Amino acid sequence: MRLTLNPATLKFRLTVVVIGLVLLATSVLTFVSLYLAERQMRDVIGSQQVALLSSAAAYIDADLESRQSLLKTLREELGRSGGRPPGGLQAFLEAHTTLRDEFFNVLVLDHTGTMRATMNDRRTNDTINFGKRAYFTETVAAREGVISKPFKSVLSGKPVILITAAV
């Protein structure tokens, strides 16, 4: 028995139409399935990224708050000496060597914003004034510490977040 394909027959035309409809239905079903799978994957990935970012933000907040607490402790110790520790402010900072582990730098500013002591380069003492900076004016106005928005440091040229404590 020999199979012959005759395009003029109804049987052949119906077969071609059925095959075409099956291919079309399969293509549409595949497209819809892939579209739905992609949407679900985007939702899952988006949820994971939001959770990861929220976790990172909570960690950063906790870290900043713990450093702010450390500065409050330092402020209290400085307050007990009347703001004039034995040996001066520079010696006071240098006596607290563990501050280097927690902070890039620690500065002591007077009421005008002039830097009186620093952990990094004591040669810059009394040469730089931070009196017009937003974080300084906010700290003086509120009489409590603030956590600044990120900015580029004048001293190091690096992006920093500044944590203040009013003495």
CNS distance restraints for C-alpha pairs under 8 A (distance, minus, plus):
assign (resid   5 and name CA) (resid  12 and name CA) 7.08 0.50 0.50
assign (resid   6 and name CA) (resid  12 and name CA) 6.64 0.50 0.50
assign (resid   7 and name CA) (resid  12 and name CA) 5.77 0.50 0.50
assign (resid   7 and name CA) (resid  13 and name CA) 6.58 0.50 0.50
assign (resid   8 and name CA) (resid  12 and name CA) 7.31 0.50 0.50
assign (resid   8 and name CA) (resid  13 and name CA) 7.50 0.50 0.50
assign (resid   9 and name CA) (resid  13 and name CA) 6.51 0.50 0.50
assign (resid  10 and name CA) (resid  14 and name CA) 6.07 0.50 0.50
assign (resid  11 and name CA) (resid  15 and name CA) 6.16 0.50 0.50
assign (resid  12 and name CA) (resid  16 and name CA) 6.25 0.50 0.50
assign (resid  13 and name CA) (resid  17 and name CA) 6.19 0.50 0.50
assign (resid  14 and name CA) (resid  18 and name CA) 6.04 0.50 0.50
assign (resid  15 and name CA) (resid  19 and name CA) 6.06 0.50 0.50
assign (resid  16 and name CA) (resid  20 and name CA) 6.05 0.50 0.50
assign (resid  17 and name CA) (resid  21 and name CA) 6.07 0.50 0.50
assign (resid  18 and name CA) (resid  22 and name CA) 6.07 0.50 0.50
assign (resid  19 and name CA) (resid  23 and name CA) 6.15 0.50 0.50
assign (resid  20 and name CA) (resid  24 and name CA) 6.05 0.50 0.50
assign (resid  21 and name CA) (resid  25 and name CA) 5.98 0.50 0.50
assign (resid  22 and name CA) (resid  26 and name CA) 6.00 0.50 0.50
assign (resid  23 and name CA) (resid  27 and name CA) 6.03 0.50 0.50
assign (resid  24 and name CA) (resid  28 and name CA) 6.14 0.50 0.50
assign (resid  25 and name CA) (resid  29 and name CA) 6.01 0.50 0.50
assign (resid  26 and name CA) (resid  30 and name CA) 5.99 0.50 0.50
assign (resid  27 and name CA) (resid  31 and name CA) 6.10 0.50 0.50
assign (resid  28 and name CA) (resid  32 and name CA) 6.14 0.50 0.50
assign (resid  29 and name CA) (resid  33 and name CA) 6.03 0.50 0.50
assign (resid  30 and name CA) (resid  34 and name CA) 6.05 0.50 0.50
assign (resid  31 and name CA) (resid  35 and name CA) 6.03 0.50 0.50
assign (resid  32 and name CA) (resid  36 and name CA) 6.14 0.50 0.50
assign (resid  33 and name CA) (resid  37 and name CA) 6.07 0.50 0.50
assign (resid  34 and name CA) (resid  38 and name CA) 5.99 0.50 0.50
assign (resid  35 and name CA) (resid  39 and name CA) 6.23 0.50 0.50
assign (resid  36 and name CA) (resid  40 and name CA) 6.19 0.50 0.50
assign (resid  37 and name CA) (resid  41 and name CA) 6.08 0.50 0.50
assign (resid  38 and name CA) (resid  42 and name CA) 6.14 0.50 0.50
assign (resid  39 and name CA) (resid  43 and name CA) 6.25 0.50 0.50
assign (resid  40 and name CA) (resid  44 and name CA) 6.20 0.50 0.50
assign (resid  41 and name CA) (resid  45 and name CA) 6.00 0.50 0.50
assign (resid  42 and name CA) (resid  46 and name CA) 5.82 0.50 0.50
assign (resid  43 and name CA) (resid  47 and name CA) 6.06 0.50 0.50
assign (resid  44 and name CA) (resid  48 and name CA) 6.18 0.50 0.50
assign (resid  45 and name CA) (resid  49 and name CA) 6.13 0.50 0.50
assign (resid  46 and name CA) (resid  50 and name CA) 6.15 0.50 0.50
assign (resid  47 and name CA) (resid  51 and name CA) 6.14 0.50 0.50
assign (resid  48 and name CA) (resid  52 and name CA) 6.07 0.50 0.50
assign (resid  49 and name CA) (resid  53 and name CA) 6.01 0.50 0.50
assign (resid  50 and name CA) (resid  54 and name CA) 5.95 0.50 0.50
assign (resid  51 and name CA) (resid  55 and name CA) 6.08 0.50 0.50
assign (resid  52 and name CA) (resid  56 and name CA) 6.17 0.50 0.50
assign (resid  53 and name CA) (resid  57 and name CA) 6.01 0.50 0.50
assign (resid  54 and name CA) (resid  58 and name CA) 6.10 0.50 0.50
assign (resid  55 and name CA) (resid  59 and name CA) 6.20 0.50 0.50
assign (resid  56 and name CA) (resid  60 and name CA) 6.19 0.50 0.50
assign (resid  57 and name CA) (resid  61 and name CA) 6.05 0.50 0.50
assign (resid  58 and name CA) (resid  62 and name CA) 6.11 0.50 0.50
assign (resid  59 and name CA) (resid  63 and name CA) 6.10 0.50 0.50
assign (resid  60 and name CA) (resid  64 and name CA) 6.07 0.50 0.50
assign (resid  61 and name CA) (resid  65 and name CA) 6.07 0.50 0.50
assign (resid  62 and name CA) (resid  66 and name CA) 6.11 0.50 0.50
assign (resid  63 and name CA) (resid  67 and name CA) 6.27 0.50 0.50
assign (resid  64 and name CA) (resid  68 and name CA) 6.07 0.50 0.50
assign (resid  64 and name CA) (resid 147 and name CA) 7.86 0.50 0.50
assign (resid  64 and name CA) (resid 163 and name CA) 7.74 0.50 0.50
assign (resid  65 and name CA) (resid  69 and name CA) 6.16 0.50 0.50
assign (resid  66 and name CA) (resid  70 and name CA) 6.31 0.50 0.50
assign (resid  67 and name CA) (resid  71 and name CA) 6.32 0.50 0.50
assign (resid  67 and name CA) (resid 102 and name CA) 7.18 0.50 0.50
assign (resid  67 and name CA) (resid 163 and name CA) 7.84 0.50 0.50
assign (resid  68 and name CA) (resid  72 and name CA) 6.27 0.50 0.50
assign (resid  68 and name CA) (resid 145 and name CA) 7.64 0.50 0.50
assign (resid  68 and name CA) (resid 163 and name CA) 6.39 0.50 0.50
assign (resid  68 and name CA) (resid 164 and name CA) 7.44 0.50 0.50
assign (resid  68 and name CA) (resid 165 and name CA) 7.47 0.50 0.50
assign (resid  69 and name CA) (resid  73 and name CA) 6.32 0.50 0.50
assign (resid  70 and name CA) (resid  74 and name CA) 6.33 0.50 0.50
assign (resid  71 and name CA) (resid  75 and name CA) 5.97 0.50 0.50
assign (resid  71 and name CA) (resid 164 and name CA) 7.65 0.50 0.50
assign (resid  71 and name CA) (resid 165 and name CA) 6.29 0.50 0.50
assign (resid  72 and name CA) (resid  76 and name CA) 6.12 0.50 0.50
assign (resid  72 and name CA) (resid 165 and name CA) 6.32 0.50 0.50
assign (resid  73 and name CA) (resid  77 and name CA) 6.29 0.50 0.50
assign (resid  74 and name CA) (resid  78 and name CA) 6.16 0.50 0.50
assign (resid  75 and name CA) (resid  79 and name CA) 5.94 0.50 0.50
assign (resid  75 and name CA) (resid 165 and name CA) 6.89 0.50 0.50
assign (resid  75 and name CA) (resid 166 and name CA) 7.40 0.50 0.50
assign (resid  75 and name CA) (resid 167 and name CA) 5.76 0.50 0.50
assign (resid  76 and name CA) (resid  80 and name CA) 6.23 0.50 0.50
assign (resid  76 and name CA) (resid 167 and name CA) 7.84 0.50 0.50
assign (resid  77 and name CA) (resid  81 and name CA) 6.91 0.50 0.50
assign (resid  78 and name CA) (resid  82 and name CA) 6.74 0.50 0.50
assign (resid  78 and name CA) (resid  83 and name CA) 5.40 0.50 0.50
assign (resid  78 and name CA) (resid  84 and name CA) 7.40 0.50 0.50
assign (resid  78 and name CA) (resid  85 and name CA) 6.70 0.50 0.50
assign (resid  78 and name CA) (resid 167 and name CA) 7.64 0.50 0.50
assign (resid  79 and name CA) (resid  83 and name CA) 5.35 0.50 0.50
assign (resid  79 and name CA) (resid 167 and name CA) 6.61 0.50 0.50
assign (resid  81 and name CA) (resid  85 and name CA) 5.26 0.50 0.50
assign (resid  83 and name CA) (resid 167 and name CA) 7.60 0.50 0.50
assign (resid  84 and name CA) (resid  88 and name CA) 6.18 0.50 0.50
assign (resid  84 and name CA) (resid  89 and name CA) 6.87 0.50 0.50
assign (resid  85 and name CA) (resid  89 and name CA) 6.38 0.50 0.50
assign (resid  85 and name CA) (resid  92 and name CA) 6.51 0.50 0.50
assign (resid  86 and name CA) (resid  91 and name CA) 7.99 0.50 0.50
assign (resid  86 and name CA) (resid  92 and name CA) 7.65 0.50 0.50
assign (resid  87 and name CA) (resid  91 and name CA) 5.56 0.50 0.50
assign (resid  87 and name CA) (resid  92 and name CA) 7.04 0.50 0.50
assign (resid  88 and name CA) (resid  92 and name CA) 6.26 0.50 0.50
assign (resid  89 and name CA) (resid  93 and name CA) 6.29 0.50 0.50
assign (resid  89 and name CA) (resid 108 and name CA) 7.48 0.50 0.50
assign (resid  89 and name CA) (resid 116 and name CA) 7.21 0.50 0.50
assign (resid  89 and name CA) (resid 117 and name CA) 5.89 0.50 0.50
assign (resid  90 and name CA) (resid  94 and name CA) 6.20 0.50 0.50
assign (resid  90 and name CA) (resid 116 and name CA) 7.61 0.50 0.50
assign (resid  90 and name CA) (resid 117 and name CA) 4.87 0.50 0.50
assign (resid  90 and name CA) (resid 118 and name CA) 6.64 0.50 0.50
assign (resid  90 and name CA) (resid 119 and name CA) 7.67 0.50 0.50
assign (resid  90 and name CA) (resid 122 and name CA) 7.58 0.50 0.50
assign (resid  91 and name CA) (resid  95 and name CA) 6.00 0.50 0.50
assign (resid  92 and name CA) (resid  96 and name CA) 6.89 0.50 0.50
assign (resid  93 and name CA) (resid  97 and name CA) 7.62 0.50 0.50
assign (resid  93 and name CA) (resid 106 and name CA) 7.76 0.50 0.50
assign (resid  93 and name CA) (resid 117 and name CA) 7.45 0.50 0.50
assign (resid  93 and name CA) (resid 118 and name CA) 7.23 0.50 0.50
assign (resid  93 and name CA) (resid 119 and name CA) 6.35 0.50 0.50
assign (resid  94 and name CA) (resid 119 and name CA) 6.48 0.50 0.50
assign (resid  97 and name CA) (resid 101 and name CA) 7.86 0.50 0.50
assign (resid  98 and name CA) (resid 102 and name CA) 7.00 0.50 0.50
assign (resid  99 and name CA) (resid 103 and name CA) 5.87 0.50 0.50
assign (resid  99 and name CA) (resid 106 and name CA) 7.56 0.50 0.50
assign (resid 100 and name CA) (resid 104 and name CA) 6.45 0.50 0.50
assign (resid 100 and name CA) (resid 105 and name CA) 6.94 0.50 0.50
assign (resid 100 and name CA) (resid 119 and name CA) 7.75 0.50 0.50
assign (resid 105 and name CA) (resid 118 and name CA) 6.98 0.50 0.50
assign (resid 105 and name CA) (resid 119 and name CA) 5.66 0.50 0.50
assign (resid 105 and name CA) (resid 120 and name CA) 6.08 0.50 0.50
assign (resid 106 and name CA) (resid 118 and name CA) 5.66 0.50 0.50
assign (resid 106 and name CA) (resid 119 and name CA) 5.48 0.50 0.50
assign (resid 106 and name CA) (resid 120 and name CA) 7.77 0.50 0.50
assign (resid 107 and name CA) (resid 115 and name CA) 6.68 0.50 0.50
assign (resid 107 and name CA) (resid 116 and name CA) 7.50 0.50 0.50
assign (resid 107 and name CA) (resid 117 and name CA) 5.63 0.50 0.50
assign (resid 107 and name CA) (resid 118 and name CA) 4.45 0.50 0.50
assign (resid 107 and name CA) (resid 119 and name CA) 6.74 0.50 0.50
assign (resid 108 and name CA) (resid 115 and name CA) 5.87 0.50 0.50
assign (resid 108 and name CA) (resid 116 and name CA) 5.54 0.50 0.50
assign (resid 108 and name CA) (resid 117 and name CA) 5.04 0.50 0.50
assign (resid 108 and name CA) (resid 118 and name CA) 6.44 0.50 0.50
assign (resid 109 and name CA) (resid 113 and name CA) 5.23 0.50 0.50
assign (resid 109 and name CA) (resid 114 and name CA) 5.29 0.50 0.50
assign (resid 109 and name CA) (resid 115 and name CA) 4.39 0.50 0.50
assign (resid 109 and name CA) (resid 116 and name CA) 5.44 0.50 0.50
assign (resid 109 and name CA) (resid 117 and name CA) 7.20 0.50 0.50
assign (resid 109 and name CA) (resid 130 and name CA) 7.91 0.50 0.50
assign (resid 110 and name CA) (resid 114 and name CA) 5.55 0.50 0.50
assign (resid 110 and name CA) (resid 115 and name CA) 6.61 0.50 0.50
assign (resid 110 and name CA) (resid 116 and name CA) 6.58 0.50 0.50
assign (resid 111 and name CA) (resid 140 and name CA) 7.79 0.50 0.50
assign (resid 112 and name CA) (resid 129 and name CA) 7.66 0.50 0.50
assign (resid 112 and name CA) (resid 130 and name CA) 7.96 0.50 0.50
assign (resid 112 and name CA) (resid 131 and name CA) 5.57 0.50 0.50
assign (resid 113 and name CA) (resid 129 and name CA) 5.19 0.50 0.50
assign (resid 113 and name CA) (resid 130 and name CA) 4.66 0.50 0.50
assign (resid 113 and name CA) (resid 131 and name CA) 3.93 0.50 0.50
assign (resid 113 and name CA) (resid 132 and name CA) 7.69 0.50 0.50
assign (resid 113 and name CA) (resid 136 and name CA) 7.04 0.50 0.50
assign (resid 114 and name CA) (resid 126 and name CA) 5.96 0.50 0.50
assign (resid 114 and name CA) (resid 127 and name CA) 7.27 0.50 0.50
assign (resid 114 and name CA) (resid 128 and name CA) 5.87 0.50 0.50
assign (resid 114 and name CA) (resid 129 and name CA) 4.16 0.50 0.50
assign (resid 114 and name CA) (resid 130 and name CA) 6.12 0.50 0.50
assign (resid 114 and name CA) (resid 131 and name CA) 6.85 0.50 0.50
assign (resid 115 and name CA) (resid 124 and name CA) 7.86 0.50 0.50
assign (resid 115 and name CA) (resid 125 and name CA) 5.52 0.50 0.50
assign (resid 115 and name CA) (resid 126 and name CA) 5.32 0.50 0.50
assign (resid 115 and name CA) (resid 127 and name CA) 6.98 0.50 0.50
assign (resid 115 and name CA) (resid 128 and name CA) 5.83 0.50 0.50
assign (resid 115 and name CA) (resid 129 and name CA) 6.12 0.50 0.50
assign (resid 115 and name CA) (resid 130 and name CA) 7.40 0.50 0.50
assign (resid 116 and name CA) (resid 125 and name CA) 5.14 0.50 0.50
assign (resid 116 and name CA) (resid 126 and name CA) 5.46 0.50 0.50
assign (resid 117 and name CA) (resid 122 and name CA) 6.57 0.50 0.50
assign (resid 117 and name CA) (resid 125 and name CA) 5.61 0.50 0.50
assign (resid 117 and name CA) (resid 126 and name CA) 8.00 0.50 0.50
assign (resid 118 and name CA) (resid 122 and name CA) 5.79 0.50 0.50
assign (resid 118 and name CA) (resid 124 and name CA) 7.93 0.50 0.50
assign (resid 118 and name CA) (resid 125 and name CA) 6.91 0.50 0.50
assign (resid 121 and name CA) (resid 125 and name CA) 7.77 0.50 0.50
assign (resid 124 and name CA) (resid 128 and name CA) 6.86 0.50 0.50
assign (resid 130 and name CA) (resid 136 and name CA) 6.76 0.50 0.50
assign (resid 131 and name CA) (resid 136 and name CA) 6.17 0.50 0.50
assign (resid 131 and name CA) (resid 137 and name CA) 6.84 0.50 0.50
assign (resid 132 and name CA) (resid 136 and name CA) 7.07 0.50 0.50
assign (resid 132 and name CA) (resid 137 and name CA) 6.73 0.50 0.50
assign (resid 133 and name CA) (resid 137 and name CA) 6.35 0.50 0.50
assign (resid 134 and name CA) (resid 138 and name CA) 5.97 0.50 0.50
assign (resid 135 and name CA) (resid 139 and name CA) 6.09 0.50 0.50
assign (resid 135 and name CA) (resid 146 and name CA) 6.81 0.50 0.50
assign (resid 135 and name CA) (resid 147 and name CA) 7.61 0.50 0.50
assign (resid 135 and name CA) (resid 148 and name CA) 5.81 0.50 0.50
assign (resid 135 and name CA) (resid 162 and name CA) 7.71 0.50 0.50
assign (resid 135 and name CA) (resid 164 and name CA) 7.51 0.50 0.50
assign (resid 136 and name CA) (resid 140 and name CA) 6.18 0.50 0.50
assign (resid 136 and name CA) (resid 164 and name CA) 7.80 0.50 0.50
assign (resid 137 and name CA) (resid 141 and name CA) 5.94 0.50 0.50
assign (resid 138 and name CA) (resid 142 and name CA) 5.93 0.50 0.50
assign (resid 138 and name CA) (resid 146 and name CA) 7.29 0.50 0.50
assign (resid 139 and name CA) (resid 143 and name CA) 5.48 0.50 0.50
assign (resid 139 and name CA) (resid 144 and name CA) 5.54 0.50 0.50
assign (resid 139 and name CA) (resid 145 and name CA) 5.58 0.50 0.50
assign (resid 139 and name CA) (resid 146 and name CA) 6.15 0.50 0.50
assign (resid 139 and name CA) (resid 164 and name CA) 6.88 0.50 0.50
assign (resid 139 and name CA) (resid 165 and name CA) 7.16 0.50 0.50
assign (resid 139 and name CA) (resid 166 and name CA) 6.24 0.50 0.50
assign (resid 140 and name CA) (resid 144 and name CA) 7.38 0.50 0.50
assign (resid 140 and name CA) (resid 166 and name CA) 6.92 0.50 0.50
assign (resid 143 and name CA) (resid 166 and name CA) 5.59 0.50 0.50
assign (resid 144 and name CA) (resid 164 and name CA) 7.89 0.50 0.50
assign (resid 144 and name CA) (resid 165 and name CA) 5.92 0.50 0.50
assign (resid 144 and name CA) (resid 166 and name CA) 5.10 0.50 0.50
assign (resid 145 and name CA) (resid 163 and name CA) 6.95 0.50 0.50
assign (resid 145 and name CA) (resid 164 and name CA) 4.60 0.50 0.50
assign (resid 145 and name CA) (resid 165 and name CA) 3.91 0.50 0.50
assign (resid 145 and name CA) (resid 166 and name CA) 5.62 0.50 0.50
assign (resid 146 and name CA) (resid 163 and name CA) 5.86 0.50 0.50
assign (resid 146 and name CA) (resid 164 and name CA) 5.26 0.50 0.50
assign (resid 146 and name CA) (resid 165 and name CA) 6.94 0.50 0.50
assign (resid 147 and name CA) (resid 161 and name CA) 6.99 0.50 0.50
assign (resid 147 and name CA) (resid 162 and name CA) 5.80 0.50 0.50
assign (resid 147 and name CA) (resid 163 and name CA) 4.60 0.50 0.50
assign (resid 147 and name CA) (resid 164 and name CA) 6.50 0.50 0.50
assign (resid 148 and name CA) (resid 161 and name CA) 5.68 0.50 0.50
assign (resid 148 and name CA) (resid 162 and name CA) 5.15 0.50 0.50
assign (resid 148 and name CA) (resid 163 and name CA) 6.43 0.50 0.50
assign (resid 149 and name CA) (resid 161 and name CA) 6.08 0.50 0.50
assign (resid 149 and name CA) (resid 162 and name CA) 7.55 0.50 0.50
assign (resid 150 and name CA) (resid 159 and name CA) 6.50 0.50 0.50
assign (resid 150 and name CA) (resid 160 and name CA) 5.46 0.50 0.50
assign (resid 150 and name CA) (resid 161 and name CA) 4.70 0.50 0.50
assign (resid 150 and name CA) (resid 162 and name CA) 7.54 0.50 0.50
assign (resid 151 and name CA) (resid 159 and name CA) 5.35 0.50 0.50
assign (resid 151 and name CA) (resid 160 and name CA) 5.61 0.50 0.50
assign (resid 151 and name CA) (resid 161 and name CA) 6.65 0.50 0.50
assign (resid 152 and name CA) (resid 157 and name CA) 5.79 0.50 0.50
assign (resid 152 and name CA) (resid 158 and name CA) 5.38 0.50 0.50
assign (resid 152 and name CA) (resid 159 and name CA) 4.25 0.50 0.50
assign (resid 152 and name CA) (resid 160 and name CA) 6.05 0.50 0.50
assign (resid 153 and name CA) (resid 157 and name CA) 4.84 0.50 0.50
assign (resid 153 and name CA) (resid 158 and name CA) 5.43 0.50 0.50
assign (resid 153 and name CA) (resid 159 and name CA) 5.97 0.50 0.50
assign (resid 153 and name CA) (resid 160 and name CA) 6.17 0.50 0.50
